[in-house]
Amino acid sequence: MILVRLSRIAMTVEAGGRLDDDIDLCNNDFVSTVAETAPRTDEQPPNDLVGEAVPSPAGPIDVAEAASLLKPPRIPQPPIVQMLRFNQRQIEFVFGARRRYGETFRMRTAMPGGPVITSHPDHVRSLFTASPEQAPSLTGESPLRPILGPNAVLTAVGPRHMRQRKLLLPHFHGEAIENYTQSIADATEREIDRWPVGQPFALAPRMQAITLDVIMAGIFGIEGRPERGTPEYWLRFATKRLVAASTWPIAQVGELMNMTREEAVGLTRIGLELLDRPTYAVIAARRRSENLDERRDILSLLLQAKTEEGEMLTDKEVRDELLTLVLAGHETTANSLAWTWERLVRTPHAYEALRDAVRSEDKAAEQIEATIVESMRSRPVVPMIGRRVMLPWRLGPYAVSADTPVTMSILLLHHREDLYPRPYDFLPERWLGRKPGTYEWIPFGGGIRRCLGAALAMAEQRVVLEAMTRRLDLEADTPEPERALHRNVTMIPAQGGRIVVRSRLS
């Protein structure tokens, strides 16, 4: 009730113009030197659906140059109003701000100084290529920190982050991904066989069942689903329940209560306690394993790892890493798949092109890849990432002072009309014969903070999308597009991507 009342206040306050204009993403009407845009050296085929942005200088500058430049325009609404609008209706908020203030603007929030939001690929380049000393990640200050703790690869910064990343990277690249492929396929076929025909249902939970099985197999070294009654079984059970509960309206109250906190409080704390019990039970059971030094799964690797000082990781450090891998390692990919089908069943030409390619086996891999890339452009599950610049920094015509949080709106970047003509249309053909740009397409972030599981996420999406297209004929539950629901740092389909299976092939 409190959240509803505050949201109404946020939607009715006007200070310097409203920011609650409705934005329909399906409606087309509606680094030590300054980084310059380098000429394209890759040979990309002509394509009128992918363009380029006008160059915009960006990067670290000296104090004198910073003083000569303008400051980014500041949104004038009260901080509490902006925070609520951003938390509840981020799409409307950022698109409205871009229309009024341009591609770079500043919010007023609980974060000291307020974050600057930008969406130019040259600004992205300057931040991604900067050293961690110049521009450390904002993940250490994110709303995930009270949930995942400070020790995980996602929330750690500096040397700890690099150590954790180096430790885990081999499990998410190359041969390791090939080893996951069969378990992805098996989990997908099992799940598809369970789905009802002719009855509407939400895809997101079904996708989560697949991706959760895959990531848990990699983490714990088990085949298929955990055996009932084991610590791994109860961890899987608790994870599913917690993810489902996070979509409830009351969960957003918990998010607001935990903003800027180091430790979780309130409802979030209660939920974490339910998750922590099986997590610590899994750790304790594995520590007692007699063949720990022979096992090569991720949990066993973490339990044998040592810090720079030669000390073993504590249970708390292992817990933070496990929860990060289990939660972040399955939920974002599942919702990306749900968004892909939410778009496909409402875009007949795209669905027909994919189905024809897969069932005829004619350039199927290329069409699948193009569909995934376009879906992640159109509906990025994580809509914003950031850095804290520790030096004065130029962002086009503006400059910000040292110690300023600068966030990159993936949503705004991916819907720039100069980069992507017809940005609100779902057009997989953009990507046929073309790869996305490093600083123009960033659903996995970039630089040394690029998503550790990006290769696994893409592999999962390829296998699942191919199997579903080959075996199922799907329709939308309703013709209206699903709106986005913002949950913590993610953007998910509000109804879970509801579809109807009209027929299923064996």
C-alpha positions in Angstrom: 0.0 0.0 0.0 2.9 2.4 0.9 4.5 1.6 -2.5 1.3 2.2 -4.4 0.8 5.6 -2.7 4.4 6.7 -3.3 4.2 5.6 -6.9 1.1 7.7 -7.4 2.9 10.7 -5.9 5.8 10.1 -8.3 3.4 10.0 -11.3 1.7 13.2 -10.4 4.5 15.5 -9.3 5.6 17.9 -11.9 8.8 19.8 -11.6 10.4 21.0 -14.8 8.2 18.7 -16.9 6.7 15.3 -16.5 8.8 12.2 -17.0 5.9 9.7 -17.0 5.2 9.7 -20.7 4.2 6.3 -21.9 6.9 4.7 -24.0 5.9 1.7 -26.1 9.0 -0.2 -27.1 6.9 -1.9 -29.8 5.8 1.5 -31.3 7.9 3.0 -34.0 6.1 6.4 -33.7 6.7 7.4 -30.7 42.2 5.1 -21.6 44.3 7.8 -20.6 43.3 10.1 -23.5 40.0 11.2 -24.7 38.5 8.3 -26.8 37.4 9.2 -30.3 35.3 6.9 -32.5 37.7 4.9 -34.6 36.9 4.1 -38.2 35.3 0.7 -38.7 38.0 -1.8 -39.8 35.8 -4.9 -39.9 34.2 -5.6 -43.3 30.5 -5.6 -42.6 28.0 -6.0 -45.4 25.8 -3.0 -46.3 22.7 -2.9 -44.1 20.2 -0.1 -43.8 19.0 -1.5 -40.4 22.4 -0.9 -38.6 24.0 2.5 -38.6 26.7 4.6 -36.8 26.6 7.4 -34.3 28.2 10.8 -34.8 31.5 10.8 -32.9 31.4 12.2 -29.4 34.7 12.7 -27.5 34.9 10.9 -24.1 37.4 9.9 -21.5 39.5 11.2 -18.6 40.6 14.9 -18.8 42.4 17.3 -16.6 40.7 19.7 -14.2 41.3 22.7 -16.3 39.6 21.2 -19.3 36.7 19.9 -17.2 36.2 23.5 -15.9 35.8 24.7 -19.4 32.9 22.3 -20.3 29.3 22.3 -19.3 27.9 20.1 -16.6 25.3 17.5 -17.6 21.7 18.8 -17.3 20.1 17.7 -14.1 16.6 16.4 -13.8 14.8 18.8 -11.4 12.4 16.5 -9.7 12.9 15.7 -6.0 15.2 12.7 -5.3 12.5 10.5 -3.8 10.3 11.0 -6.8 13.1 10.2 -9.3 14.0 7.1 -7.3 10.5 5.8 -7.3 9.9 6.6 -11.0 13.2 5.0 -11.9 12.4 1.9 -9.8 8.9 1.5 -11.0 8.9 2.7 -14.6 12.5 2.9 -15.7 11.6 2.7 -19.5 9.3 5.8 -19.3 11.7 7.6 -17.0 14.9 7.3 -19.1 13.2 7.7 -22.5 11.4 10.8 -21.3 14.6 12.3 -19.9 16.5 11.6 -23.1 13.8 13.5 -25.1 14.1 16.5 -22.8 17.8 16.6 -22.0 19.6 14.7 -24.7 21.8 11.6 -24.5 23.5 12.6 -21.2 21.7 13.8 -18.1 22.0 13.6 -14.3 19.6 12.1 -11.7 19.1 13.1 -8.1 19.0 10.0 -5.9 20.2 8.6 -2.6 23.6 7.9 -4.3 26.0 10.8 -3.4 26.1 13.3 -6.2 23.5 11.4 -8.2 24.4 9.3 -11.2 25.0 10.6 -14.7 23.2 8.6 -17.3 24.6 8.3 -20.9 23.9 6.3 -24.0 26.5 7.2 -26.6 28.7 4.3 -27.8 31.9 6.5 -27.6 31.1 7.2 -23.9 30.6 3.5 -23.4 34.0 2.8 -25.1 35.8 5.3 -22.8 34.4 3.5 -19.7 34.9 0.0 -20.9 38.5 0.6 -21.9 39.4 2.5 -18.7 41.5 0.8 -16.1 39.8 -0.3 -12.9 41.7 2.5 -11.1 40.3 5.1 -13.4 36.7 3.8 -13.5 35.8 0.9 -11.1 32.5 -0.8 -11.5 29.4 0.3 -9.6 28.4 -3.3 -8.9 30.0 -3.0 -5.5 27.3 -0.3 -4.8 24.5 -2.1 -6.5 21.2 -3.3 -5.0 22.5 -6.9 -5.4 25.2 -6.4 -2.8 23.0 -7.0 0.3 21.7 -10.2 -1.4 24.9 -11.6 -2.9 27.4 -10.2 -0.4 30.7 -8.4 -1.2 32.8 -11.4 -2.1 31.3 -12.6 -5.3 32.7 -12.1 -8.8 29.7 -9.9 -9.6 29.9 -7.5 -6.6 33.7 -7.6 -5.8 35.9 -4.8 -7.2 39.7 -4.5 -7.7 42.1 -7.4 -7.1 39.4 -9.6 -5.5 37.3 -9.4 -8.6 40.2 -10.2 -10.9 41.2 -13.2 -8.7 37.6 -14.6 -8.7 37.2 -14.0 -12.4 40.5 -15.8 -13.2 39.5 -18.7 -11.0 36.0 -19.2 -12.6 36.6 -18.2 -16.2 37.8 -21.7 -17.5 34.4 -23.1 -16.4 32.5 -20.8 -18.7 34.5 -20.9 -22.0 35.7 -23.2 -24.7 35.6 -26.9 -23.9 33.6 -26.4 -20.8 30.7 -24.9 -22.9 30.8 -27.8 -25.2 30.5 -30.1 -22.2 27.4 -28.2 -21.1 25.6 -28.5 -24.5 24.3 -32.0 -24.0 22.9 -31.3 -20.6 21.2 -28.1 -22.0 19.6 -30.2 -24.8 18.5 -33.0 -22.4 17.0 -30.5 -19.9 15.2 -28.7 -22.8 13.6 -31.9 -24.2 12.5 -33.0 -20.7 10.9 -29.6 -20.1 9.1 -29.3 -23.5 7.5 -32.8 -23.0 5.8 -31.5 -19.8 4.1 -28.5 -21.4 0.3 -28.4 -21.9 -1.1 -28.1 -25.4 -3.9 -25.5 -25.9 -3.6 -23.9 -22.5 -1.8 -20.6 -21.8 1.2 -20.6 -19.5 4.1 -18.4 -18.7 7.4 -19.3 -20.3 9.8 -17.6 -17.8 9.4 -20.3 -15.0 9.8 -23.1 -17.6 12.9 -21.5 -19.0 14.2 -21.1 -15.4 13.7 -24.8 -14.8 16.1 -25.5 -17.8 18.8 -23.0 -17.0 18.7 -23.8 -13.3 19.4 -27.4 -14.0 22.2 -26.5 -16.3 24.0 -24.1 -13.9 23.6 -26.4 -10.9 25.1 -29.3 -12.9 28.1 -27.2 -13.6 28.5 -25.8 -10.1 27.9 -29.1 -8.2 29.0 -31.7 -10.7 25.7 -33.6 -10.7 23.8 -35.1 -13.6 20.2 -34.0 -14.1 18.2 -32.7 -11.2 19.5 -33.1 -7.6 18.3 -36.2 -5.8 15.3 -35.4 -3.5 16.3 -34.8 0.1 19.9 -33.7 -0.7 21.2 -30.3 0.2 21.4 -29.5 -3.5 17.8 -30.4 -3.9 16.7 -28.0 -1.1 18.9 -25.2 -2.6 17.2 -25.7 -6.0 13.8 -25.7 -4.2 14.6 -22.5 -2.3 16.0 -20.7 -5.3 12.9 -21.4 -7.4 10.7 -20.1 -4.6 12.7 -17.0 -4.0 12.9 -16.1 -7.7 9.1 -16.5 -7.9 8.5 -14.4 -4.8 10.7 -11.6 -6.2 8.0 -10.8 -8.8 5.4 -10.0 -6.1 4.6 -6.3 -5.6 5.6 -6.5 -2.0 9.1 -7.5 -3.1 9.6 -4.0 -4.5 9.1 -2.6 -1.0 12.0 -4.8 0.1 14.2 -3.5 -2.8 13.5 0.1 -1.6 14.3 -0.8 2.0 17.6 -2.3 1.0 18.9 0.5 -1.3 22.4 1.7 -0.2 22.6 -0.9 2.5 25.5 -3.3 3.1 23.4 -6.0 4.7 19.8 -7.1 3.8 17.0 -6.2 6.1 13.2 -6.9 6.3 11.6 -9.2 3.8 14.8 -9.6 1.8 16.6 -10.8 4.9 13.9 -13.4 5.6 14.1 -14.7 2.0 17.9 -14.9 2.2 17.8 -16.9 5.4 15.6 -19.5 3.6 18.2 -19.7 0.9 21.3 -19.6 3.1 20.4 -22.7 5.1 20.6 -25.1 2.2 23.6 -23.2 0.8 25.7 -23.6 3.9 24.5 -27.2 4.1 25.8 -27.9 0.6 29.2 -26.3 1.5 29.5 -28.3 4.7 28.6 -31.6 3.0 31.2 -31.0 0.2 33.9 -30.0 2.7 33.5 -33.4 4.3 33.8 -35.2 0.9 36.7 -37.6 0.8 37.4 -37.0 -2.8 37.3 -33.3 -2.8 40.7 -32.9 -4.4 39.7 -35.1 -7.3 36.5 -33.2 -8.2 36.6 -30.6 -10.9 33.2 -28.9 -10.4 33.0 -25.2 -9.5 32.1 -25.8 -5.8 35.0 -28.1 -5.3 37.3 -25.7 -7.0 36.2 -22.8 -4.7 36.7 -25.0 -1.6 40.3 -25.7 -2.7 41.1 -22.1 -3.8 43.4 -19.9 -1.7 43.7 -16.2 -1.3 46.8 -14.2 -2.1 47.8 -14.7 1.5 47.6 -18.5 1.1 44.3 -18.8 3.1 41.3 -20.9 2.1 38.1 -19.2 1.3 35.7 -18.9 4.2 32.2 -20.4 4.1 30.8 -16.9 3.7 33.0 -16.2 0.7 32.1 -19.4 -0.9 28.4 -18.8 -0.1 28.5 -15.3 -1.9 30.0 -16.9 -5.0 27.6 -19.8 -5.1 24.5 -17.6 -4.8 25.8 -15.3 -7.5 26.4 -18.2 -9.9 23.1 -19.9 -9.1 20.9 -16.8 -9.2 22.6 -14.7 -11.8 23.7 -17.8 -13.8 20.2 -18.9 -14.6 17.6 -16.2 -14.1 18.8 -13.6 -16.6 19.2 -16.2 -19.4 15.7 -17.6 -18.7 14.1 -14.2 -18.9 16.1 -13.4 -22.1 14.5 -16.5 -23.6 11.1 -15.5 -22.4 11.5 -12.0 -24.0 12.6 -13.6 -27.2 9.4 -15.6 -27.5 7.3 -12.7 -26.3 8.7 -10.8 -29.4 8.5 -13.8 -31.8 4.9 -14.7 -31.3 3.9 -11.0 -31.9 6.1 -10.6 -34.9 4.9 -13.1 -37.5 7.5 -12.4 -40.2 10.4 -13.0 -37.7 8.8 -16.2 -36.3 8.1 -17.6 -39.8 11.7 -16.8 -40.9 13.1 -18.7 -37.8 10.7 -21.6 -38.2 11.4 -22.0 -41.9 15.2 -21.9 -41.3 15.2 -24.4 -38.4 12.8 -26.9 -39.9 14.4 -26.9 -43.3 17.9 -26.8 -41.8 18.8 -24.0 -44.2 21.0 -21.5 -42.5 19.3 -22.3 -39.3 22.3 -21.4 -37.1 22.6 -17.9 -38.7 18.8 -17.2 -38.2 18.9 -18.4 -34.6 21.9 -16.2 -33.8 20.3 -13.2 -35.5 17.0 -13.7 -33.5 18.9 -13.9 -30.2 21.0 -10.8 -30.9 17.9 -8.8 -31.9 16.0 -9.9 -28.8 18.8 -8.9 -26.5 19.0 -5.6 -28.3 15.3 -5.0 -28.1 14.8 -6.3 -24.5 18.0 -6.3 -22.5 17.3 -8.1 -19.3 19.8 -5.9 -17.4 19.0 -2.4 -18.7 21.7 -0.4 -17.0 25.4 -0.8 -15.9 27.9 1.7 -14.5 31.3 2.9 -13.4 32.5 5.4 -10.9 35.0 7.7 -12.6 37.9 8.6 -10.3 39.1 11.4 -12.5 37.4 14.3 -14.3 35.7 12.8 -17.3 34.4 14.1 -20.6 31.1 12.9 -22.0 30.6 14.7 -25.3 30.0 18.4 -24.6 29.8 17.8 -20.9 32.3 17.1 -18.1 31.8 15.4 -14.7 34.1 15.7 -11.7 36.1 13.0 -10.1 34.2 10.4 -8.0 31.1 10.6 -10.1 28.9 7.6 -10.8 28.3 7.3 -14.5 25.8 4.8 -15.7 25.3 3.5 -19.2 21.6 2.9 -20.2 21.6 -0.2 -22.3 18.0 0.5 -23.1 18.7 3.9 -24.5 21.8 2.8 -26.4 20.0 -0.1 -28.0 17.2 2.1 -29.1 19.2 4.9 -30.8 17.8 5.6 -34.2 21.2 6.4 -35.6 22.6 3.0 -34.6 19.4 1.0 -35.2 16.9 2.6 -37.7 13.4 1.5 -36.7 14.7 0.8 -33.2 11.3 -0.2 -31.8 10.7 -2.9 -34.4 11.8 -6.5 -33.8 14.0 -7.2 -36.9 16.3 -10.2 -36.7 17.3 -9.5 -40.3 19.5 -6.6 -39.0 22.1 -9.2 -38.0 22.1 -11.6 -40.9 25.8 -11.7 -42.0 26.7 -9.0 -39.4 28.1 -9.1 -35.9 27.0 -6.5 -33.3 29.5 -3.8 -32.3 31.4 -4.0 -29.1 30.2 -0.7 -27.8 26.9 -0.5 -29.6 25.4 -3.8 -28.3 26.2 -4.4 -24.7 23.6 -6.8 -23.0 26.6 -8.5 -21.3 28.4 -5.3 -20.3 32.0 -5.0 -21.4 35.6 -4.6 -20.6 37.0 -6.5 -17.7 33.5 -6.6 -16.2 31.9 -8.4 -19.2 29.5 -11.1 -18.0 31.5 -14.1 -17.0 28.7 -16.5 -18.2 28.1 -14.8 -21.6 29.3 -17.8 -23.7 27.2 -20.2 -21.6 24.1 -17.9 -21.9 24.4 -17.7 -25.6 24.9 -21.5 -25.9 21.8 -22.1 -23.8 19.7 -19.7 -25.9 20.8 -21.3 -29.1 20.0 -24.8 -28.0 16.7 -23.9 -26.4 15.5 -21.7 -29.2 16.3 -24.4 -31.8 14.5 -27.2 -29.9 11.4 -25.1 -29.2 11.2 -23.9 -32.8 11.7 -27.4 -34.2 9.2 -29.1 -32.0 6.5 -26.5 -31.1 4.0 -24.2 -32.9 3.4 -21.3 -30.5 1.0 -18.4 -30.3 0.7 -15.4 -28.1 -1.8 -15.6 -25.2 -3.0 -12.1 -26.0 -2.2 -9.8 -28.9 -1.0 -7.0 -26.7 2.8 -6.8 -26.0 3.8 -7.6 -22.4 5.1 -4.6 -20.5 8.4 -4.7 -18.7 8.5 -5.3 -14.9 11.6 -4.0 -13.2 13.0 -6.2 -10.5 16.1 -5.2 -8.7 18.6 -4.7 -11.6 16.7 -6.7 -14.2 13.8 -6.0 -16.7 11.5 -9.0 -17.2 8.2 -9.7 -18.9 5.5 -8.7 -16.5 3.4 -11.8 -17.3 6.4 -14.1 -17.6 6.1 -14.3 -21.4 2.7 -16.1 -21.7 2.2 -18.3 -24.8 0.0 -21.1 -26.0 1.4 -24.3 -27.5 -0.9 -25.2 -30.5 1.0 -28.3 -31.5 4.0 -30.3 -30.4 6.1 -32.7 -32.5 7.7 -35.7 -31.0 
